[in-house]
């Protein structure tokens, strides 16, 4: 653990990077004792988002010419005529992370590409966007760790910001930017064990080791933050999506605080555990918190997974009782592929009616709650 004096110093230095023009962009703020995203129009907003939206399952050979026949090989037509109407009908008010897992194994674990500026416009909903600054995700099996001191790392971050943020900077629908999906600061998973964590957790047993990790993480958050702000002065920085079930070093969180607006977590656990974890980190840091990736699921006998609609409803209800929580993003997907094997529609677009009934009801209840309390 970081010593109390150093942690408090980091907290004191932390400032919400809101700097956004509230007339044009999403911000975060407290109102009536609760944290919210604030829309460009100034209204409190609890993000109910869907993650993982990829049309590739429609192009499985088993679907024949479905993609071309129904959508004319057009992403615009698909997003406008299928995805956007579905998300709105199901009660989602945002999109969390569009990329979908497409291969999963010991030698590679890859995702589809992120949406472009134009695709977000066709979708027409508030959204978050992931920036590919590095690849030390816990599931990443192929790429070695970055060297934050190397000049080429800063050059790459500047390129990423030029490529992504310079195009998105004026979009009022953009909520903010994510970084790493479950960063391996002090833990690994089987896929990433060959390269180890970014930092040896054994070193955290000493004051010198804790200081070293804080300095390392500060480089990461400072370089990425500064790259974004060169091209986008306003949008929120949602930072890494920490894996709540793995060790999270206080030193990493303390280093992030001056450079992020929200602490984001992936958390697959019962509602009481998720709520307790969010409350813990908010009380420790003062930052609003976001469940950026989660789901409740039912495992079928054939190995496929289905969404547990009532389980989702219980989690969403629990998060409404956490004043520091600004949203929940469902680990989708929109369309089921043969890698994730879980989605709201299958590859031929057949909906999971049982799950969707409960999910839609929960989302609408949350929208009504938002109107009552904000």
N, C-alpha and C positions, 0 to 999 in steps of 0.2 A: 504493500500500500504506500501511496505517496504520503510524506509527512504532512501534518495538518497545515502548517504554516505555508508550505509551497502550494498546497491545493487551494487554500483560501486566497493566496495571492493571485493564482490563475483565475479564480472565480471573480475576484475584484476587477481583474483586467478585462474580463469578458464583457462584451457589449453586443446587444442584438444587432446584427448587421442589417437592420431594416433599411436605412438610408433610402428606401424606395419612395418614389412619388406616390402617395396614397391615392391619388386620383387616377393612376394608370396601372398599378401593379399590385399583386398579392403581397401582403405583409403578415406579420404575426403580432398579436396584442392580447392583453387581458381586458375582458369586459365582464362586469358583474361577478368578479371572482373566478372567472374561467378563461383559459387560453383558447384562442381561435386563430385560424387563418382569417385574414380580412380581405375581402374581394376588392377589386379596383373601384367598385362602387361604394365601398365602405361598410359592407355587410359582413357580420360574422359567418364563418363557413367551416363546417366540419366535413373533411374530405372523406367521401365514401367511394373508394376507387377500385377499379379492376386492373389487375396486372396481366401481362402476357397475352398480347393480341397479334396473331400471326396468321395470314391466310394460307400458308403452305399446305395444311391438311386438306384443303379443298382440291389440291392438285395431286393427291394420291391417285395412282393408276386405277384403283378400285372405284374412284368417283367419275371415271370417264372424262367427259368434256364439261363437267359441272362448272368449273371456274370460267371457262370461256363462254359457255352457253348462257350462264346466268349473269355474269359480271363483265363480259366482254374484255377479259384480260385487263381490267381497270381497277387499280387500287382506289381511285376516287369513287367509282360506282359502289364498290364493296363497302367502303367506310361510310359513305353517305346513306346507302340504301339498306345495309344490313347492320353494321356494328353500332353506329350512333343511335338508330331507333331502338335497338335491343337494350343498350346500356341505359337509355332514358326510361324505357318501359320497365326495366328491372330495378329502377331506383338508384342507380349509380350516378353520382354527380361529377366524377373526375376519372382520370386514368393515371395509374401509379407508375408502372414500368412496362413498356410495351414489349420488350424483348422476351422471347420464349425459348426454353431449353429445347434443343433439337437433337443433340447427341449426349449420351451420358455413359461414361465408362472410365476405366483406369488410365487410358492413354489420351482421351480428350473428352471434354465436357463443354459443349459450346452452345451459344444462344444465337437466335436470329438477330438481324440488325435492328438498330433503333429506328424509330420513325423519323422522317424528314420534316422540315418546316411545313412543306405543302401538305403532307399527310395529316399533321396535327390540325391544319386548317380545315381539311375535309371532314375530320372527325368532329371538330367544333365543340369540344368539351375542355374544361380546365385539365391540365396535365402536368406531370413531372417528367423530367428528362435526365437520363443517366449520361454522365460524361466519362469517356474511356481513358482516364488519365493513367491507369495502371491495371494490372491483372493479378492482384494478390487476394482474389476471392477464395473462400475456403474450398470451393469445388474445382478450382482451376488446376489442370493437370499438366500443362505444357510449358508455361512461361516462367522464367526465373524472376526473382525479386528485383525491383528497380533499385537503382542507387540514387537516392535523393540529392547527393552531393555532386553528381555528374552534371556537367553543363547541358548534356543532351536531354536530361530529364526535364529541366526547366524549358528547354526549347520545344520538347514534345508537348508539355502542358500549354505552352503558348499557342502551338498549332491547334490543339484540341479546342481551346477557347475561340480561336479565330474561326475554325471550321463550324463549331456548334453555336457558341454563345453570340457571336457577331450576327448570326442569322436570326436567333430567337429573341434578341435583346429588347425588341419593341412589342413583343406579343403579350397582350394583357391576359391571355388564357394560360400562359406558363406560370405554374405555381412556384417551381424552383428546381434546383439541380441536385441530383444524387451523385455519389462517387462510387465506392466499392460495395459490392454485394457480399456482406459477411467477411470483412477483412481479417486476415490471419496475423494480427499483430503478435499475439502470444499463444496461439493455438494452431493446430493443423487438423485436417481430416485425411482419410486414407488416400484420396487423390492427390493431395498436396504434401503428404508426409515426406516425399523425397527431397523437397527443398527446405522443409522445416518452417517454423514461423518467421516473421520478419525479425523478431527479437527474442532471444533466449529467455524464457520466463524464470530460469534459475537466477539470472542476474538481478531480478527484482527483490531478492533477499537482502540486497545491500543498498544503502543510500546512493552510492555512486551509480549503481545500475538503474535505479529508479530515475535519477536525474538524466542519465543517458537516453532512456526511452522517451522521456518527456521532450528532450531536445530533438530526437529523431522524429517523433510525431509532429512536433511544431514545424519542422521543415516541410513535411507533407502538407499540412493544412495551410501554411503560409504561402507556399509556392502555388498550390492549386487555387486558393482564394484570390491571390494577386493576379493570376492568369485570367480568371473569370472577370475580375473587376476592371481589367484593362479594356474589355470589350462589352461588358454588361454591368452597368453601375447599380442596377436596381433589384433584379430578381433574387428571391430567397435562395440561400444555400442550405440544403437539407443534409449534406455530408454523407458519410458512410452509413450503410444499413448494418448495424452491429448485430451479430448473432447472439441473442439473449441467452441461449442455452450453453454457451461456451464462456470461458473466462474473458472478462473485459477489464483491461488495466485502467485504474484511475488516472494514471499518467497520460494515457491516450485521450481520455475524455477531457481532462484538464487542458491538454494542448489544443483540442478542437474548439473549446468554448469561445475564444475570441473571434473565430473564423466561420462559425456556423450559426444559423438562426434556430434550428430545431435539432434535437437528438432523435435519430431514426433507428428503428429496431426491426429485425426479423424475429418473430416469436411464435413458435408453434407449441402451445401449451394450453391447459385449461384456463378459462376466463379469470379465475381468482389469481392464478400465478402471473398472467400477463398484466393484470391491473396492479398487482403488488410490485412487479418489476418496474413498470412505468413510474409509479409513485416514488419508488426508491431513487431513480435517476433524476427525477424532477426535484425532489427534496434535496438531493446532493448538489445539484447544479443551478437550479432556478430556471432551467430551459424548458420550453414546451416539448412534448414528446409525441412521436408519430409511430404507429404500428404500420410499417411500410411493406410488410409481407407476412401473411398469416393465412391459415385456413383450418377448418375442421373437416375431417374426411372419414369416409366409410370404406373399408377395404373389402372388395368382392372376392369370391372364391377363385375366380380366374386370374387374380392378381391386379385387376383394374381397380382404380380408386374412384369414388364418387364424392361429391361435396355433401357434407352433413349440414343441410340447411338449418335445422333447429340448433345445431352447435354453433353455426355462424351467428344466428340470432342472439344466442346467449352471450357470446363474446361482444357483439356490438352493444347490447344492453349494458354489459359491465363497463365498457369504455365510456358510455355516456355518464357514468358515475365517477369518472376520473377527471377532475377539473383541469389537469395539465395536458390531457390528450387532445390532439387536433385532428385525428383521423385514423381510419383503418383502411388498408388496401388489401384486397383479397388476392391471394396467390391463385390465380385463375386456373385454367386459361379460358379464353373465349371459345376457342376450338380445340378439341382433344386431338393430340397427336399420339404416336406410338411410343414416345419417350416419356412424357409426363403422365399420360393415361388418365388425366382428370381435367374436366372442363365443363362449362355450362351448356355447350352444344358439342355434339360429336363431329367427326370429320365430314359427315354428310349433312350437317346442320340440324340434326334432330336434337331438340332441347332436353335437358334433364329436368323434367317437369316438377318432380318431387322436391328437388333442391331449390329450384327457382321460385317455387311458391313461397317457401319459408324465407329465402333471401330477399325476395321482392317485398314481402310484408315487413321484414325487419328494416330494410332500407327506407321504406315509406314511413314507418314509425319514427325512424331517426330524423327524417326530413320534417315531420310534424313537431317532434321534440325541439329541433333547431329553431323552428318558428316561434315556439312558445318561450324559449329561454333566452334567446339572443336579444 
